[in-house]
């Protein structure tokens, strides 16, 4: 890469902070930011043991106060944590047990490309959650299919299944720029933070 990605690490304690920084510091793909530079971050990495109240406050703070894309590195990921993670604007999740140097860098680069990343079992939970929402769709109010075009719904469905922008373009026979424009239009019109937030939003209303 010609440009190093500016990354801010926000860890739950000093040990997690130091360990994450030690893994990322040697890599030429990233530029680690100091505490007084976090407003320059393109990617914010939240590193926590579990999604407790302190972790949720951190994610909410990053969601409100930073334009950076947020990635979550977490030790324990409970069954009820996925929806809350999406609502907090997290674009990618990595388990701490799997967080070696290469996977951390891959997470950062995926976030910069606007791609969502979930471990396989979490993706299964996501699809189960979608199915539950579809079964309950008749009870949901507010957003309706009329708020989204068929093309927008299909793009979001493919995003939720883990496809990146290029793969969606091939599947739908569009240019990659068109897919990016569709996603931008959705997030702008619904006042959402990113594509992961958009997927979570329409899932909660049973549209995908």
C-alpha positions as CSV (number, residue, x, y, z in Angstrom):
1,X,0.0,0.0,0.0
2,X,1.2,3.5,-0.8
3,X,-0.7,5.1,2.1
4,X,-0.6,3.8,5.6
5,X,-3.9,3.6,7.3
6,X,-4.1,5.8,10.5
7,X,-5.4,3.6,13.3
8,X,-6.4,4.5,16.8
9,X,-6.5,1.7,19.4
10,X,-9.0,2.0,22.2
11,X,-8.5,-0.9,24.7
12,X,-10.3,-1.7,27.9
13,X,-7.0,-1.8,29.9
14,X,-3.3,-1.1,29.5
15,X,-2.4,-4.7,28.9
16,X,-4.8,-5.0,26.0
17,X,-3.7,-1.6,24.7
18,X,0.0,-2.5,24.8
19,X,-0.5,-5.9,23.3
20,X,-2.5,-4.7,20.3
21,X,-0.1,-1.9,19.6
22,X,2.9,-4.3,19.8
23,X,1.2,-6.4,17.1
24,X,0.4,-3.6,14.8
25,X,3.5,-1.4,15.2
26,X,5.8,-3.3,12.9
27,X,3.3,-3.4,10.0
28,X,3.9,-1.0,7.1
29,X,0.1,-1.0,6.3
30,X,-0.8,0.9,9.4
31,X,0.2,4.1,11.2
32,X,-0.6,4.0,14.9
33,X,-1.9,7.2,16.4
34,X,-1.1,8.6,19.8
35,X,-3.8,9.6,22.3
36,X,-3.8,13.2,21.1
37,X,-4.2,12.2,17.4
38,X,-7.2,9.9,17.5
39,X,-9.3,12.5,15.6
40,X,-7.1,11.7,12.6
41,X,-8.0,8.0,12.6
42,X,-9.5,6.3,9.6
43,X,-10.0,3.1,11.7
44,X,-10.8,2.8,15.4
45,X,-10.0,-0.5,17.0
46,X,-11.9,-1.2,20.2
47,X,-10.3,-4.1,22.1
48,X,-12.3,-5.5,25.0
49,X,-12.8,-8.7,27.0
50,X,-16.6,-8.7,26.6
51,X,-19.5,-6.5,25.6
52,X,-20.2,-5.1,29.0
53,X,-21.5,-1.6,29.9
54,X,-18.0,-0.1,29.7
55,X,-17.4,-1.6,26.2
56,X,-20.8,-0.4,25.0
57,X,-20.1,3.1,26.3
58,X,-16.8,3.1,24.3
59,X,-18.5,1.9,21.1
60,X,-21.2,4.6,21.5
61,X,-18.6,7.2,22.1
62,X,-16.7,6.2,18.9
63,X,-20.0,6.1,17.0
64,X,-21.0,9.6,18.0
65,X,-17.6,11.3,18.1
66,X,-15.4,9.9,15.4
67,X,-15.8,9.6,11.6
68,X,-13.5,6.5,11.7
69,X,-14.7,3.0,10.8
70,X,-14.9,0.9,14.0
71,X,-13.6,-2.6,14.4
72,X,-14.1,-4.7,17.5
73,X,-11.6,-7.2,18.9
74,X,-13.4,-9.1,21.7
75,X,-12.7,-12.0,24.0
76,X,-16.2,-13.3,24.8
77,X,-19.1,-12.6,22.4
78,X,-22.4,-13.5,24.0
79,X,-25.5,-14.6,22.1
80,X,-27.2,-11.2,22.5
81,X,-24.2,-9.1,21.5
82,X,-24.5,-9.2,17.7
83,X,-27.4,-6.8,17.3
84,X,-26.0,-4.3,19.9
85,X,-22.6,-4.4,18.1
86,X,-24.3,-3.5,14.8
87,X,-26.3,-0.8,16.4
88,X,-23.1,0.7,17.7
89,X,-21.8,1.1,14.2
90,X,-19.2,-1.7,14.3
91,X,-18.2,-2.7,10.9
92,X,-16.0,-5.8,11.7
93,X,-15.5,-8.2,14.5
94,X,-12.5,-10.4,15.4
95,X,-12.2,-12.7,18.4
96,X,-9.1,-12.0,20.5
97,X,-8.1,-15.7,20.4
98,X,-7.8,-15.3,16.6
99,X,-6.3,-11.8,16.7
100,X,-2.8,-12.4,15.4
101,X,-0.9,-9.8,13.5
102,X,-2.1,-10.7,10.0
103,X,-5.7,-11.0,11.0
104,X,-5.6,-7.6,12.7
105,X,-4.2,-6.0,9.6
106,X,-6.7,-7.7,7.4
107,X,-9.5,-6.4,9.7
108,X,-8.1,-2.8,9.3
109,X,-7.9,-3.1,5.5
110,X,-11.4,-4.6,5.2
111,X,-12.8,-1.7,7.2
112,X,-11.0,0.8,4.9
113,X,-12.6,-1.0,1.9
114,X,-16.0,-0.7,3.6
115,X,-16.3,-4.4,4.0
116,X,-18.0,-6.1,6.9
117,X,-16.1,-8.9,8.7
118,X,-17.6,-11.5,11.0
119,X,-16.4,-14.9,12.2
120,X,-18.4,-17.8,10.6
121,X,-20.5,-18.7,13.7
122,X,-21.4,-15.0,14.1
123,X,-22.5,-14.8,10.5
124,X,-24.7,-17.8,11.3
125,X,-26.3,-16.0,14.2
126,X,-26.8,-13.0,11.9
127,X,-28.7,-15.1,9.4
128,X,-30.8,-16.7,12.2
129,X,-31.6,-13.2,13.4
130,X,-32.7,-12.2,9.9
131,X,-35.0,-15.2,9.8
132,X,-36.5,-14.3,13.1
133,X,-37.1,-10.8,11.9
134,X,-38.7,-12.0,8.7
135,X,-41.1,-14.1,10.8
136,X,-41.9,-11.1,12.9
137,X,-42.1,-8.7,10.0
138,X,-45.8,-8.3,10.3
139,X,-45.4,-6.8,13.8
140,X,-42.8,-4.2,12.8
141,X,-43.7,-0.6,12.2
142,X,-42.0,2.4,10.7
143,X,-39.8,1.5,7.8
144,X,-41.4,-0.4,5.0
145,X,-40.2,-1.9,1.7
146,X,-41.5,1.2,0.0
147,X,-38.6,3.1,1.6
148,X,-36.1,1.0,-0.3
149,X,-35.9,0.0,-3.9
150,X,-35.6,-3.7,-4.9
151,X,-32.1,-3.0,-6.0
152,X,-31.2,-1.5,-2.6
153,X,-32.7,-4.4,-0.7
154,X,-30.8,-6.9,-2.8
155,X,-27.5,-5.0,-2.3
156,X,-28.1,-5.0,1.5
157,X,-29.0,-8.7,1.4
158,X,-25.7,-9.5,-0.3
159,X,-23.7,-7.3,2.2
160,X,-25.4,-9.2,5.0
161,X,-24.2,-12.5,3.5
162,X,-20.6,-11.3,3.5
163,X,-20.0,-10.3,-0.1
164,X,-17.7,-7.3,-0.8
165,X,-18.4,-4.5,-3.2
166,X,-16.7,-6.2,-6.2
167,X,-18.5,-9.5,-5.6
168,X,-21.8,-7.8,-5.4
169,X,-21.1,-5.9,-8.6
170,X,-20.4,-9.2,-10.4
171,X,-23.5,-10.9,-9.0
172,X,-25.8,-8.0,-9.9
173,X,-24.1,-7.2,-13.2
174,X,-23.4,-3.6,-12.1
175,X,-20.2,-1.6,-12.0
176,X,-18.5,-1.5,-8.6
177,X,-19.0,2.3,-8.6
178,X,-22.8,1.7,-9.0
179,X,-22.8,-0.6,-6.0
180,X,-20.9,2.0,-3.9
181,X,-23.3,4.7,-5.0
182,X,-26.3,2.5,-4.0
183,X,-24.8,2.0,-0.5
184,X,-24.0,5.6,-0.2
185,X,-27.6,6.6,-1.2
186,X,-29.0,4.2,1.4
187,X,-26.8,5.4,4.3
188,X,-27.4,9.0,3.4
189,X,-31.1,8.8,3.0
190,X,-31.6,6.8,6.2
191,X,-29.0,8.8,8.1
192,X,-26.9,5.8,8.9
193,X,-23.2,5.5,9.7
194,X,-22.0,2.8,7.4
195,X,-23.1,-0.3,5.5
196,X,-23.0,-2.5,8.7
197,X,-25.3,0.0,10.4
198,X,-27.6,0.0,7.3
199,X,-27.8,-3.8,7.4
200,X,-28.6,-3.8,11.1
201,X,-31.3,-1.1,10.6
202,X,-33.2,-2.8,7.9
203,X,-32.9,-6.2,9.7
204,X,-34.6,-4.7,12.7
205,X,-37.5,-3.8,10.5
206,X,-37.7,-7.2,8.9
207,X,-36.8,-6.1,5.4
208,X,-34.0,-8.5,4.7
